[in-house]
Amino acid sequence: MRTTAIFFAYLFCCLVLAALTAYPLMDTGLIDEPPRRVMGRLAQLYILLGLWPFLKLLRLDNAAALGFGIPRRRFLLDLAVGWVLGVAILGVLIRALLALEVRVPDLPDDGLVRLVLETAVAALVAGLLIGLLEEIFFRGALYGAIRRRSGPRDAVIWSACLYALLHFLKPHDLPPGVPFDWAGTRAMFVGVFTGIVDWRHLDSMLALVLVGVFLALVRERSGHIAWGIGLHAGWVFVIQLSRRLTDSNPDAALGFVTGGYDGVIGLLAAAWIGLLALAFWAVSGLAKRRERSDPHRAASKDF
């Protein structure tokens, strides 16, 4: 818990710094973007800029601690295989949502091929960047730090909870007519934390907790984050592609199976990812027991 609090404090400080600098920056008139986007991008920038000094302070500034402690060729291969598996896993979910008519195709009358290619390239790049950065932070640094202090069980639980929580700590638009001055900045900063207590997001938060548990179990079993980066990137790829090519159906009888977070991650995703996490935990536990009884198998383990 103490280690998790330290990581949360780091994120909180970056958010405070973003709030303090967003208004002066926008007041120059050089940026024509919504205030929430400016504050959010500034927070991400400060997180990136301060990450290495923060990791050095915690003595996590080495490849092994961050989950990179395997040969580069194997790392890239595992990442690629993880991406394929991630696309397959979320592809099953999207296919189910289409079959249930919770999401429906939303395709243009012309230019479909170009749209798909452009969206796929953008989703691939975004997925790899998001997967890399979030896995380094959550399943690399945070998981490694908690595991070192408290063991794997706490590392799985707390890294998953903070991972899910962070997805709802985002600036929102100010009410109409409210100017973005220091008072507006304060209101937007306070509003960052309203998503945590919004009961309408509980299903999406549950799904993201189970995503974090699954990725943490993969990290524990493999000993590195290559598989996690690939899985994460593949999931982001499918979600972004599906959101561009399909739309939510407000009249669907089973529309409640997706949450309000992104129209994809909800109860059905929680059930699907939770089932996979449970299966992976059971299979990996069986493999560990076999390794204990067969030293030769343990010595040749590749995953």
TIPA-111310 format. One record per residue (C-alpha): residue number from 1; residue in three letters; x, y, z. Coordinates in Angstrom, 3 decimals. Each point is the difference from the previous one (the first is absolute). Layout:
<rs>
{seq: NUM	type: ALA	c1: X	c2: Y	c3: Z}
...
</rs>
This chain:
<rs>
{seq: 1	type: MET	c1: 0.000	c2: 0.000	c3: 0.000}
{seq: 2	type: ARG	c1: 2.823	c2: 2.417	c3: 0.863}
{seq: 3	type: THR	c1: 1.686	c2: -0.514	c3: -3.360}
{seq: 4	type: THR	c1: -3.286	c2: 0.479	c3: -1.850}
{seq: 5	type: ALA	c1: -0.569	c2: 3.235	c3: 1.924}
{seq: 6	type: ILE	c1: 3.426	c2: 1.268	c3: -1.086}
{seq: 7	type: PHE	c1: -0.811	c2: -0.642	c3: -3.659}
{seq: 8	type: PHE	c1: -3.422	c2: 1.616	c3: 0.377}
{seq: 9	type: ALA	c1: 1.625	c2: 3.025	c3: 1.656}
{seq: 10	type: TYR	c1: 2.318	c2: 0.333	c3: -2.991}
{seq: 11	type: LEU	c1: -2.958	c2: -0.017	c3: -2.408}
{seq: 12	type: PHE	c1: -1.883	c2: 2.447	c3: 2.214}
{seq: 13	type: CYS	c1: 2.935	c2: 2.427	c3: 0.038}
{seq: 14	type: CYS	c1: 0.191	c2: -0.130	c3: -3.801}
{seq: 15	type: LEU	c1: -3.714	c2: 0.787	c3: -0.181}
{seq: 16	type: VAL	c1: 0.387	c2: 2.935	c3: 2.401}
{seq: 17	type: LEU	c1: 2.880	c2: 1.344	c3: -2.087}
{seq: 18	type: ALA	c1: -2.142	c2: -0.332	c3: -3.144}
{seq: 19	type: ALA	c1: -2.823	c2: 1.942	c3: 1.670}
{seq: 20	type: LEU	c1: 2.376	c2: 2.763	c3: 1.069}
{seq: 21	type: THR	c1: 1.462	c2: 0.457	c3: -3.483}
{seq: 22	type: ALA	c1: -3.009	c2: -0.640	c3: -2.271}
{seq: 23	type: TYR	c1: -1.680	c2: 3.380	c3: 0.515}
{seq: 24	type: PRO	c1: 3.151	c2: 2.173	c3: -0.392}
{seq: 25	type: LEU	c1: 0.886	c2: -1.957	c3: -3.129}
{seq: 26	type: MET	c1: -3.459	c2: 0.399	c3: -1.541}
{seq: 27	type: ASP	c1: -0.143	c2: 3.647	c3: 1.077}
{seq: 28	type: THR	c1: 2.828	c2: 0.737	c3: -2.459}
{seq: 29	type: GLY	c1: -2.413	c2: -0.670	c3: -2.859}
{seq: 30	type: LEU	c1: 2.498	c2: -2.313	c3: -1.706}
{seq: 31	type: ILE	c1: -2.052	c2: -3.147	c3: 0.542}
{seq: 32	type: ASP	c1: -3.469	c2: -0.516	c3: -1.467}
{seq: 33	type: GLU	c1: -1.071	c2: -3.210	c3: 1.711}
{seq: 34	type: PRO	c1: -2.649	c2: -0.862	c3: 2.608}
{seq: 35	type: PRO	c1: 1.296	c2: 0.627	c3: 3.543}
{seq: 36	type: ARG	c1: -0.589	c2: -3.596	c3: 1.039}
{seq: 37	type: ARG	c1: 2.225	c2: -1.236	c3: -2.798}
{seq: 38	type: VAL	c1: 2.743	c2: 2.479	c3: 0.851}
{seq: 39	type: MET	c1: -0.038	c2: -0.983	c3: 3.669}
{seq: 40	type: GLY	c1: -0.061	c2: -3.702	c3: -0.860}
{seq: 41	type: ARG	c1: 2.885	c2: 0.259	c3: -2.470}
{seq: 42	type: LEU	c1: 2.039	c2: 2.058	c3: 2.451}
{seq: 43	type: ALA	c1: -0.525	c2: -2.633	c3: 2.702}
{seq: 44	type: GLN	c1: 1.195	c2: -2.715	c3: -2.388}
{seq: 45	type: LEU	c1: 3.020	c2: 2.109	c3: -0.933}
{seq: 46	type: TYR	c1: 0.990	c2: 0.548	c3: 3.629}
{seq: 47	type: ILE	c1: -0.410	c2: -3.708	c3: 0.728}
{seq: 48	type: LEU	c1: 2.395	c2: -0.825	c3: -2.837}
{seq: 49	type: LEU	c1: 2.513	c2: 2.711	c3: 0.878}
{seq: 50	type: GLY	c1: 0.174	c2: -0.961	c3: 3.657}
{seq: 51	type: LEU	c1: -0.227	c2: -3.761	c3: -0.421}
{seq: 52	type: TRP	c1: 3.702	c2: -0.817	c3: -0.241}
{seq: 53	type: PRO	c1: 1.054	c2: 2.149	c3: 2.998}
{seq: 54	type: PHE	c1: -2.916	c2: -1.513	c3: 1.932}
{seq: 55	type: LEU	c1: 1.127	c2: -3.530	c3: -0.885}
{seq: 56	type: LYS	c1: 3.592	c2: 0.811	c3: 0.912}
{seq: 57	type: LEU	c1: -1.176	c2: 1.242	c3: 3.384}
{seq: 58	type: LEU	c1: -1.732	c2: -3.345	c3: 0.583}
{seq: 59	type: ARG	c1: 2.983	c2: -1.952	c3: -1.387}
{seq: 60	type: LEU	c1: -2.069	c2: -1.369	c3: -2.857}
{seq: 61	type: ASP	c1: 2.192	c2: 1.450	c3: -2.740}
{seq: 62	type: ASN	c1: 1.154	c2: -3.279	c3: -1.530}
{seq: 63	type: ALA	c1: -1.261	c2: -2.330	c3: -2.718}
{seq: 64	type: ALA	c1: -0.774	c2: -2.936	c3: 2.271}
{seq: 65	type: ALA	c1: -2.055	c2: 2.088	c3: 2.456}
{seq: 66	type: LEU	c1: -2.082	c2: 1.417	c3: -2.858}
{seq: 67	type: GLY	c1: -0.635	c2: -3.374	c3: -1.610}
{seq: 68	type: PHE	c1: 2.524	c2: 0.181	c3: -2.848}
{seq: 69	type: GLY	c1: 2.434	c2: -2.585	c3: 1.343}
{seq: 70	type: ILE	c1: -0.016	c2: -2.358	c3: -2.997}
{seq: 71	type: PRO	c1: 1.861	c2: 0.026	c3: -3.352}
{seq: 72	type: ARG	c1: -1.299	c2: 2.594	c3: -2.487}
{seq: 73	type: ARG	c1: -0.877	c2: -2.535	c3: -2.684}
{seq: 74	type: ARG	c1: -2.130	c2: -2.066	c3: 2.352}
{seq: 75	type: PHE	c1: -1.589	c2: 3.160	c3: 1.427}
{seq: 76	type: LEU	c1: -1.108	c2: 1.176	c3: -3.439}
{seq: 77	type: LEU	c1: -1.251	c2: -3.464	c3: -0.964}
{seq: 78	type: ASP	c1: -2.062	c2: -0.326	c3: 3.196}
{seq: 79	type: LEU	c1: -1.358	c2: 3.503	c3: -0.535}
{seq: 80	type: ALA	c1: -1.097	c2: -0.866	c3: -3.540}
{seq: 81	type: VAL	c1: -1.665	c2: -3.249	c3: 1.083}
{seq: 82	type: GLY	c1: -1.667	c2: 1.845	c3: 2.876}
{seq: 83	type: TRP	c1: -1.380	c2: 2.563	c3: -2.445}
{seq: 84	type: VAL	c1: -1.554	c2: -2.722	c3: -2.155}
{seq: 85	type: LEU	c1: -1.553	c2: -1.607	c3: 3.082}
{seq: 86	type: GLY	c1: -1.267	c2: 3.395	c3: 1.180}
{seq: 87	type: VAL	c1: -1.690	c2: 0.642	c3: -3.348}
{seq: 88	type: ALA	c1: -1.577	c2: -3.473	c3: 0.121}
{seq: 89	type: ILE	c1: -1.244	c2: 0.431	c3: 3.583}
{seq: 90	type: LEU	c1: -1.669	c2: 3.366	c3: -0.583}
{seq: 91	type: GLY	c1: -1.111	c2: -1.107	c3: -3.466}
{seq: 92	type: VAL	c1: -2.158	c2: -2.653	c3: 1.688}
{seq: 93	type: LEU	c1: -1.530	c2: 2.676	c3: 2.238}
{seq: 94	type: ILE	c1: -0.776	c2: 2.354	c3: -2.902}
{seq: 95	type: ARG	c1: -1.473	c2: -2.878	c3: -1.996}
{seq: 96	type: ALA	c1: -2.293	c2: -0.808	c3: 2.929}
{seq: 97	type: LEU	c1: -1.084	c2: 3.636	c3: 0.316}
{seq: 98	type: LEU	c1: -0.826	c2: 0.085	c3: -3.706}
{seq: 99	type: ALA	c1: -1.938	c2: -3.266	c3: 0.225}
{seq: 100	type: LEU	c1: -2.000	c2: 1.377	c3: 2.946}
{seq: 101	type: GLU	c1: -0.537	c2: 3.238	c3: -1.983}
{seq: 102	type: VAL	c1: 1.447	c2: 1.969	c3: 2.906}
{seq: 103	type: ARG	c1: 2.314	c2: 1.529	c3: -2.579}
{seq: 104	type: VAL	c1: -0.990	c2: 0.353	c3: -3.631}
{seq: 105	type: PRO	c1: 2.109	c2: 0.643	c3: -3.120}
{seq: 106	type: ASP	c1: 0.462	c2: 3.670	c3: -0.870}
{seq: 107	type: LEU	c1: 1.751	c2: -0.082	c3: -3.376}
{seq: 108	type: PRO	c1: 0.299	c2: 2.808	c3: -2.554}
{seq: 109	type: ASP	c1: -1.644	c2: -0.251	c3: -3.403}
{seq: 110	type: ASP	c1: 3.377	c2: 0.363	c3: -1.686}
{seq: 111	type: GLY	c1: 3.652	c2: 0.099	c3: 0.997}
{seq: 112	type: LEU	c1: -0.336	c2: -2.999	c3: 2.322}
{seq: 113	type: VAL	c1: 3.386	c2: -1.507	c3: -0.879}
{seq: 114	type: ARG	c1: 1.781	c2: 3.299	c3: 0.594}
{seq: 115	type: LEU	c1: -1.833	c2: 0.530	c3: 3.276}
{seq: 116	type: VAL	c1: 0.905	c2: -3.482	c3: 1.244}
{seq: 117	type: LEU	c1: 3.657	c2: 0.395	c3: -0.953}
{seq: 118	type: GLU	c1: 0.339	c2: 3.447	c3: 1.549}
{seq: 119	type: THR	c1: -1.786	c2: -1.094	c3: 3.168}
{seq: 120	type: ALA	c1: 2.018	c2: -3.210	c3: 0.240}
{seq: 121	type: VAL	c1: 3.327	c2: 1.816	c3: -0.286}
{seq: 122	type: ALA	c1: -1.019	c2: 2.620	c3: 2.583}
{seq: 123	type: ALA	c1: -1.359	c2: -2.693	c3: 2.343}
{seq: 124	type: LEU	c1: 3.156	c2: -2.095	c3: -0.390}
{seq: 125	type: VAL	c1: 2.279	c2: 2.915	c3: 0.901}
{seq: 126	type: ALA	c1: -2.239	c2: 1.151	c3: 2.866}
{seq: 127	type: GLY	c1: -0.292	c2: -3.542	c3: 1.330}
{seq: 128	type: LEU	c1: 3.755	c2: -0.553	c3: 0.030}
{seq: 129	type: LEU	c1: 0.664	c2: 3.344	c3: 1.709}
{seq: 130	type: ILE	c1: -2.718	c2: -0.477	c3: 2.606}
{seq: 131	type: GLY	c1: 0.970	c2: -3.624	c3: 0.577}
{seq: 132	type: LEU	c1: 3.681	c2: 0.851	c3: 0.393}
{seq: 133	type: LEU	c1: -0.461	c2: 2.953	c3: 2.354}
{seq: 134	type: GLU	c1: -2.737	c2: -1.495	c3: 2.174}
{seq: 135	type: GLU	c1: 1.679	c2: -3.390	c3: 0.307}
{seq: 136	type: ILE	c1: 3.322	c2: 1.593	c3: 0.970}
{seq: 137	type: PHE	c1: -1.745	c2: 2.008	c3: 2.706}
{seq: 138	type: PHE	c1: -2.536	c2: -2.517	c3: 1.336}
{seq: 139	type: ARG	c1: 1.286	c2: -3.513	c3: -0.687}
{seq: 140	type: GLY	c1: 3.636	c2: 1.086	c3: -0.082}
{seq: 141	type: ALA	c1: 0.801	c2: 2.579	c3: 2.674}
{seq: 142	type: LEU	c1: -3.104	c2: -0.157	c3: 2.225}
{seq: 143	type: TYR	c1: -0.365	c2: -3.778	c3: -0.104}
{seq: 144	type: GLY	c1: 3.722	c2: -0.543	c3: 0.585}
{seq: 145	type: ALA	c1: 0.114	c2: 2.448	c3: 2.903}
{seq: 146	type: ILE	c1: -3.019	c2: -1.513	c3: 1.775}
{seq: 147	type: ARG	c1: 1.187	c2: -3.556	c3: -0.621}
{seq: 148	type: ARG	c1: 3.418	c2: 0.789	c3: 1.423}
{seq: 149	type: ARG	c1: -1.546	c2: 1.334	c3: 3.190}
{seq: 150	type: SER	c1: -3.196	c2: -2.032	c3: 0.486}
{seq: 151	type: GLY	c1: -0.008	c2: -2.990	c3: -2.350}
{seq: 152	type: PRO	c1: -1.847	c2: -0.969	c3: -3.201}
{seq: 153	type: ARG	c1: -3.554	c2: -0.053	c3: 1.375}
{seq: 154	type: ASP	c1: 0.089	c2: 3.618	c3: 1.148}
{seq: 155	type: ALA	c1: 1.802	c2: 0.959	c3: -3.205}
{seq: 156	type: VAL	c1: -2.790	c2: -1.479	c3: -2.132}
{seq: 157	type: ILE	c1: -2.812	c2: 1.578	c3: 2.034}
{seq: 158	type: TRP	c1: 1.372	c2: 3.502	c3: 0.550}
{seq: 159	type: SER	c1: 1.501	c2: 0.467	c3: -3.461}
{seq: 160	type: ALA	c1: -3.357	c2: -1.014	c3: -1.521}
{seq: 161	type: CYS	c1: -1.973	c2: 2.370	c3: 2.253}
{seq: 162	type: LEU	c1: 2.199	c2: 3.029	c3: -0.694}
{seq: 163	type: TYR	c1: 0.004	c2: -0.839	c3: -3.720}
{seq: 164	type: ALA	c1: -3.815	c2: 0.014	c3: -0.097}
{seq: 165	type: LEU	c1: -0.252	c2: 3.101	c3: 2.179}
{seq: 166	type: LEU	c1: 2.268	c2: 2.057	c3: -2.232}
{seq: 167	type: HIS	c1: -2.313	c2: -0.459	c3: -2.995}
{seq: 168	type: PHE	c1: -2.672	c2: 2.056	c3: 1.783}
{seq: 169	type: LEU	c1: 2.275	c2: 2.785	c3: 1.253}
{seq: 170	type: LYS	c1: -0.505	c2: 2.243	c3: -3.001}
{seq: 171	type: PRO	c1: -0.946	c2: 3.682	c3: -0.392}
{seq: 172	type: HIS	c1: -3.521	c2: 0.631	c3: -1.265}
{seq: 173	type: ASP	c1: -1.545	c2: 2.931	c3: -1.842}
{seq: 174	type: LEU	c1: -1.088	c2: 2.960	c3: 2.089}
{seq: 175	type: PRO	c1: -3.745	c2: 0.750	c3: 0.125}
{seq: 176	type: PRO	c1: -1.204	c2: 2.347	c3: -2.764}
{seq: 177	type: GLY	c1: 0.739	c2: 3.614	c3: 0.750}
{seq: 178	type: VAL	c1: 2.691	c2: -0.712	c3: 2.609}
{seq: 179	type: PRO	c1: 3.261	c2: 1.702	c3: -1.065}
{seq: 180	type: PHE	c1: 3.325	c2: -1.755	c3: 0.195}
{seq: 181	type: ASP	c1: 1.710	c2: 2.227	c3: 2.540}
{seq: 182	type: TRP	c1: 1.470	c2: -0.895	c3: 3.387}
{seq: 183	type: ALA	c1: -3.472	c2: -0.763	c3: 1.355}
{seq: 184	type: GLY	c1: -0.730	c2: -2.127	c3: -3.064}
{seq: 185	type: THR	c1: 3.342	c2: -1.730	c3: 0.438}
{seq: 186	type: ARG	c1: -0.883	c2: -0.873	c3: 3.585}
{seq: 187	type: ALA	c1: -3.416	c2: -1.312	c3: -1.069}
{seq: 188	type: MET	c1: 1.550	c2: -2.119	c3: -2.743}
{seq: 189	type: PHE	c1: 2.620	c2: -1.385	c3: 2.374}
{seq: 190	type: VAL	c1: -2.661	c2: -1.023	c3: 2.533}
{seq: 191	type: GLY	c1: -2.048	c2: -1.501	c3: -2.824}
{seq: 192	type: VAL	c1: 2.857	c2: -2.348	c3: -0.846}
{seq: 193	type: PHE	c1: -0.976	c2: -2.100	c3: 3.009}
{seq: 194	type: THR	c1: -3.741	c2: -0.146	c3: -0.631}
{seq: 195	type: GLY	c1: 0.311	c2: -2.952	c3: -2.392}
{seq: 196	type: ILE	c1: 1.234	c2: -2.176	c3: 2.851}
{seq: 197	type: VAL	c1: -3.267	c2: 0.310	c3: 1.936}
{seq: 198	type: ASP	c1: -2.313	c2: -0.151	c3: -3.024}
{seq: 199	type: TRP	c1: -1.923	c2: -3.266	c3: 0.378}
{seq: 200	type: ARG	c1: -0.644	c2: -0.072	c3: -3.760}
{seq: 201	type: HIS	c1: 3.668	c2: -0.829	c3: -0.508}
{seq: 202	type: LEU	c1: 0.158	c2: -2.905	c3: 2.440}
{seq: 203	type: ASP	c1: -0.376	c2: -2.630	c3: -2.728}
{seq: 204	type: SER	c1: 2.792	c2: 1.523	c3: -2.070}
{seq: 205	type: MET	c1: 2.188	c2: 0.366	c3: 3.085}
{seq: 206	type: LEU	c1: -0.563	c2: -3.669	c3: 0.866}
{seq: 207	type: ALA	c1: 0.987	c2: -0.987	c3: -3.535}
{seq: 208	type: LEU	c1: 3.179	c2: 2.085	c3: 0.186}
{seq: 209	type: VAL	c1: 0.906	c2: -1.487	c3: 3.388}
{seq: 210	type: LEU	c1: -0.274	c2: -3.476	c3: -1.521}
{seq: 211	type: VAL	c1: 2.069	c2: 1.149	c3: -3.000}
{seq: 212	type: GLY	c1: 2.649	c2: 1.145	c3: 2.475}
{seq: 213	type: VAL	c1: -0.165	c2: -3.327	c3: 1.857}
{seq: 214	type: PHE	c1: 0.387	c2: -1.953	c3: -3.236}
{seq: 215	type: LEU	c1: 2.996	c2: 2.068	c3: -1.144}
{seq: 216	type: ALA	c1: 1.591	c2: -0.243	c3: 3.456}
{seq: 217	type: LEU	c1: -0.381	c2: -3.785	c3: -0.012}
{seq: 218	type: VAL	c1: 1.672	c2: -0.120	c3: -3.423}
{seq: 219	type: ARG	c1: 2.804	c2: 2.198	c3: 1.375}
{seq: 220	type: GLU	c1: 0.439	c2: -2.283	c3: 3.015}
{seq: 221	type: ARG	c1: 0.064	c2: -3.181	c3: -2.042}
{seq: 222	type: SER	c1: 2.212	c2: 1.223	c3: -2.841}
{seq: 223	type: GLY	c1: 2.349	c2: 2.184	c3: 2.060}
{seq: 224	type: HIS	c1: -0.105	c2: 2.855	c3: -2.518}
{seq: 225	type: ILE	c1: -2.448	c2: 2.460	c3: -1.585}
{seq: 226	type: ALA	c1: 0.354	c2: -0.913	c3: -3.691}
{seq: 227	type: TRP	c1: -3.149	c2: -2.124	c3: -0.016}
{seq: 228	type: GLY	c1: -1.852	c2: 2.720	c3: 1.918}
{seq: 229	type: ILE	c1: 1.020	c2: 2.729	c3: -2.444}
{seq: 230	type: GLY	c1: -1.141	c2: -2.142	c3: -2.918}
{seq: 231	type: LEU	c1: -3.329	c2: -0.934	c3: 1.589}
{seq: 232	type: HIS	c1: -0.645	c2: 3.589	c3: 1.055}
{seq: 233	type: ALA	c1: 0.887	c2: 1.382	c3: -3.425}
{seq: 234	type: GLY	c1: -2.215	c2: -2.560	c3: -1.723}
{seq: 235	type: TRP	c1: -2.951	c2: 0.894	c3: 2.223}
{seq: 236	type: VAL	c1: 0.386	c2: 3.722	c3: -0.644}
{seq: 237	type: PHE	c1: 0.279	c2: -0.714	c3: -3.733}
{seq: 238	type: VAL	c1: -3.303	c2: -1.908	c3: -0.074}
{seq: 239	type: ILE	c1: -1.839	c2: 2.509	c3: 2.198}
{seq: 240	type: GLN	c1: 1.064	c2: 3.006	c3: -2.072}
{seq: 241	type: LEU	c1: -0.753	c2: -1.782	c3: -3.268}
{seq: 242	type: SER	c1: -3.431	c2: -1.143	c3: 1.188}
{seq: 243	type: ARG	c1: -0.935	c2: 3.432	c3: 1.342}
{seq: 244	type: ARG	c1: 0.762	c2: 1.513	c3: -3.403}
{seq: 245	type: LEU	c1: -1.806	c2: -2.648	c3: -2.059}
{seq: 246	type: THR	c1: -2.935	c2: -0.788	c3: 2.304}
{seq: 247	type: ASP	c1: -2.346	c2: 1.980	c3: 2.218}
{seq: 248	type: SER	c1: -1.865	c2: -0.666	c3: 3.243}
{seq: 249	type: ASN	c1: -3.638	c2: -1.024	c3: -0.404}
{seq: 250	type: PRO	c1: -2.068	c2: 1.833	c3: 2.645}
{seq: 251	type: ASP	c1: -3.025	c2: -2.207	c3: -0.767}
{seq: 252	type: ALA	c1: 1.787	c2: -3.315	c3: 0.595}
{seq: 253	type: ALA	c1: -1.696	c2: -2.204	c3: 2.591}
{seq: 254	type: LEU	c1: 3.392	c2: -1.004	c3: 1.419}
{seq: 255	type: GLY	c1: 1.580	c2: 3.425	c3: -0.242}
{seq: 256	type: PHE	c1: 0.838	c2: -0.144	c3: 3.708}
{seq: 257	type: VAL	c1: 2.849	c2: -2.488	c3: -0.672}
{seq: 258	type: THR	c1: 2.224	c2: 2.880	c3: -1.122}
{seq: 259	type: GLY	c1: 0.891	c2: 2.851	c3: 2.295}
{seq: 260	type: GLY	c1: -0.116	c2: 3.707	c3: -0.526}
{seq: 261	type: TYR	c1: 3.793	c2: 0.266	c3: 0.003}
{seq: 262	type: ASP	c1: 0.582	c2: -0.761	c3: -3.689}
{seq: 263	type: GLY	c1: -3.011	c2: -2.024	c3: -1.149}
{seq: 264	type: VAL	c1: 2.036	c2: -3.221	c3: 0.008}
{seq: 265	type: ILE	c1: 1.430	c2: -0.658	c3: 3.459}
{seq: 266	type: GLY	c1: -2.793	c2: -1.061	c3: 2.346}
{seq: 267	type: LEU	c1: -1.614	c2: -3.052	c3: 1.575}
{seq: 268	type: LEU	c1: 0.512	c2: -2.288	c3: -2.993}
{seq: 269	type: ALA	c1: 3.668	c2: 1.008	c3: -0.243}
{seq: 270	type: ALA	c1: 0.381	c2: -0.562	c3: 3.759}
{seq: 271	type: ALA	c1: -1.452	c2: -3.508	c3: -0.302}
{seq: 272	type: TRP	c1: 2.157	c2: -0.859	c3: -3.032}
{seq: 273	type: ILE	c1: 3.286	c2: 1.375	c3: 1.355}
{seq: 274	type: GLY	c1: -0.754	c2: -1.358	c3: 3.477}
{seq: 275	type: LEU	c1: -0.533	c2: -3.478	c3: -1.458}
{seq: 276	type: LEU	c1: 3.281	c2: 0.225	c3: -1.898}
{seq: 277	type: ALA	c1: 1.837	c2: 1.225	c3: 3.102}
{seq: 278	type: LEU	c1: -1.411	c2: -2.893	c3: 2.030}
{seq: 279	type: ALA	c1: 0.959	c2: -2.518	c3: -2.690}
{seq: 280	type: PHE	c1: 3.488	c2: 1.454	c3: -0.290}
{seq: 281	type: TRP	c1: 0.459	c2: -0.079	c3: 3.790}
{seq: 282	type: ALA	c1: -1.096	c2: -3.646	c3: 0.127}
{seq: 283	type: VAL	c1: 2.185	c2: -1.091	c3: -2.921}
{seq: 284	type: SER	c1: 3.056	c2: 1.934	c3: 1.200}
{seq: 285	type: GLY	c1: -0.453	c2: -1.425	c3: 3.504}
{seq: 286	type: LEU	c1: -0.067	c2: -3.504	c3: -1.437}
{seq: 287	type: ALA	c1: 3.125	c2: 0.733	c3: -2.029}
{seq: 288	type: LYS	c1: 1.802	c2: 1.252	c3: 3.113}
{seq: 289	type: ARG	c1: -0.844	c2: -3.170	c3: 1.890}
{seq: 290	type: ARG	c1: 1.356	c2: -2.081	c3: -2.853}
{seq: 291	type: GLU	c1: 3.199	c2: 2.027	c3: -0.030}
{seq: 292	type: ARG	c1: 0.536	c2: -0.578	c3: 3.715}
{seq: 293	type: SER	c1: -0.305	c2: -3.749	c3: -0.559}
{seq: 294	type: ASP	c1: 2.188	c2: 0.044	c3: -3.142}
{seq: 295	type: PRO	c1: 3.159	c2: 2.166	c3: 0.288}
{seq: 296	type: HIS	c1: 0.875	c2: -0.593	c3: -3.677}
{seq: 297	type: ARG	c1: -3.342	c2: 1.486	c3: -1.103}
{seq: 298	type: ALA	c1: 0.563	c2: 3.077	c3: 2.172}
{seq: 299	type: ALA	c1: 3.495	c2: 0.520	c3: -1.429}
{seq: 300	type: SER	c1: -1.344	c2: -0.009	c3: -3.568}
{seq: 301	type: LYS	c1: -3.056	c2: 2.205	c3: 0.667}
{seq: 302	type: ASP	c1: -0.544	c2: 2.608	c3: -2.709}
{seq: 303	type: PHE	c1: -3.200	c2: 1.656	c3: 1.224}
</rs>
